[in-house]
Amino acid sequence: MITALYSFVYSVALATGILASLPYWLFQMTRHGKYHKGFAERLGKVPARLQLPAADEPVIWVHAVSVGEVLAVAGLVEELRRRSQHRIFVSTTTDTGQALARDRFGEANVFYFPLDFAFAIRPYLRKLRPQLVVIAETEFWPNFLRLARASGARIAVVNARISDRSWPRYRRFRGLMQTLLENVDMFLAQTPEDATRLRDIGARAERVQVSGNLKFDIPAPVPPPIVENVRASIAVSGAGPMLVCGSTVDGEESLLVKAFENVLVQYPRAVMILAPRHPERFPDVAALLDQMSARFWRRSAWNGETLSAGVLLLDTIGELAALYALADIAFVGGSLVPRGGHNIIEPAQHGVAIVIGNHTENFRDIVSLFQRQDAVRIVGPAELPLVFFDLLSNDAERRALGKRAAETMQSQIGATARTAGELQKLLART
């Protein structure tokens, strides 16, 4: 009775929140083209493109919110396919995650995650009949967890993490969280700290294990043509050094461009690749570069012209990870301003010297690991130009920093196999 009451109150609150914020969602749809894709799917219409399972075909439903989570679970999906006979379907929340998932797993196996209402969730549970639901990181949707459990599915949260920002909120509502998390059969945490936090907010201690971070197992991407094209361009012009500044957010690009202007004084043929995190900001960043009188090229309009003494604005998706290979220094954004930081594993895969700001709450464990191995430089906005200069003028230290980053990343590989093994044990209990 209490669970049913919680569910009703939550659903009413969710519906009220959606209605109250409707102007925001409409603005995002019209201005940035967000959220309108897959709208019917989010409301519970199972898309015709899905190749639904046969009556006796076992199913695993994997949910990965966006690009980062899709990349993290890609190896796990392949490992589960290799180890079992289950059909695997993948849901995502964001458009970019959806596009990547369809490319990786085939559009017949991928759909948008439904809104957390019973009328939207039940059609997928009826059509897919999953034996196991696998949720990446911390997507604790109350109605979905309750209904998936009621359908008979086992539920596992993999690559589980509780961020510094979320932890106090979860603790404040520990009673409700304990009821919610009772639906989950297994939590596979990234770190011992995450495991402790999961138990602290109400997860049963015997259901929580540490399996490591799946993102360390993500293989380096196959280089797209742009990598060789940029390499050839800078070779012809004798340009360099190269700074690759990825996943930048509002408030960071101006700081980075100013730091780059200082670099140009000492290294007049230097090149910066600047990759904003969110595609809807590409025009705004281009306008900023123009306003700052920076010499720049838009990747979408670049045809192989000589790159030197300027900025290549990466206004495309899916090329940043491979372009880190060209960097003398990689800066990973979301960290000079209080946005929690972004993943530093991609440049580490290439053995590149990594610089980040001091706002890295969302990746505290990865950053702490790299700090302990002296494999990353952490700076504030004022120190940024000085650190760039220091590393560019000291080849031995810069290369050693990159080498330590690659070694640190390699030391953490193995979470995919451990996670797949634990999920197999859980499936055996169905």
Secondary structure by P-SEA (a helix, b strand, c coil): caaaaaaaaaaaaaaaaaaaaaaaaaaaaaacccccccccccccccccccccccccbbbbbbbbccaaaaaaaaaaaaaaaacccbbbbbbbccaaaaaaaaaacccccccccccccccccaaaaaaacccbbbbccccccaaaaaaaaaabbbbbbccccccccaaaaaaaaaaaaaaaaccccccccccaaaaaaaaaacccccccccccccccccccccccaaaaaaaaaaaaaccccbbbbcccccccaaaaaaaaaaaaaccccbbbbbbbccccaaaaaaaaaaaaccccccccccccccccccccccccccccccccccccbbbbcccccccccccaaaaaaaccccccccccccaaaaaaaaaaaccbbbbcccaaaaaaaaaaacaaaaaaaaaaaaaaaaaaccaaaaaaaaaaaaaaac
